[in-house]
């Protein structure tokens, strides 16, 4: 034992102090107490600390701000700190509903600000886990202190910002969800500006949490990207999503070192894609055979279904795939699909994921309802996102891409593409021959001539380098892989370290 000059045992001097620290930490980690924790778990949900343990690699979590809130408010209803996901550091803040309904005090706001501040300073992802009732009703007025949303906003486009909504989330606390790159919610969760009591008081409208902001509402509005069966499944999705991304905009996405990364022909394409441009097929089947097996992660599958946004790997390299879905609206780009794609493209560009466009559409969706919703504005937003993207862009026209539908899908030359391909027989122009014939009242001879011209379009375009190459559909994986691996050599030069602006909701 070490002793001081007077012969006193130094360890004994520390005993009372360390016992006090241990007791205070234990009280904080007890959260809202066994009764409230039991009720929470009986509802089929994990508590805040169990959620963090599930998210992170085993034993990697280090808590910060444990003693904020004291005995009256353990951890002040938000557990924060850092851990590792697949060995890489990640910051986290999880609202604790068992303590004062997960509400946010001034001190909790400081914790939420601090966790985002550290994520940006240390250039690591930030995960927010929500289940709380917004700002806490406290006596007096709030001091003039920075709100946590300022720090979270500064993360946008610089470090991956991911949110999991795992219970009712209202008001201020919920606002980080639409600011995030990616959001997932459990089937038991709900999210809204204000909860049912406030809605009833202010509008006289009686609604349940599910009717106000359950998955059916949040998915349909585009607020939430994906939904999971329960807490564990949602957190597994967060882990899976992060695997495609670098830790920050200052680094590149990690390549897979194992799995299906080799070049290979895909003869299945002949059976999947009909030569007849009017017949339907499922673009998911194309993506499954073109990209590395078991590597696809679809973002927002239940929103804007005519446009698919899928994270995948090609030769082990993470890529962001934007594809038309012929089974929905014949692949037309509608308002929801364009808005979804614009956000997805901007996220991919911010974190250096190459973009792969697979086009098969008759254009952006026309009609009174589409125009009333602002299809030109949303289409322009998607076009702006893709034309401003600085990452490698690869394009394949599978059968057709008409009008503005070709531009939003990155087909038009001199738009920064690394490669532009098409399958033979792909048709272009303002509209298809059949539609043109009907629109102009063409006679039989003119209609036949229009069809012949349409069939020759891809060859005439390739003849003037409108496409870099026409390819056999069975070559598509190898052609894209070759083009991607060449395009990745642009990383010899230092990339722009961060996006100039954040990612718009």
Order of alpha helices (4+ residues) and beta strands (2+ residues): alpha-alpha-alpha-beta-beta-beta-alpha-beta-alpha-beta-alpha-beta-beta-alpha-alpha-alpha-beta-alpha-alpha-alpha-beta-beta-beta-alpha-beta-alpha-alpha-beta-alpha-beta-alpha-alpha-beta-alpha
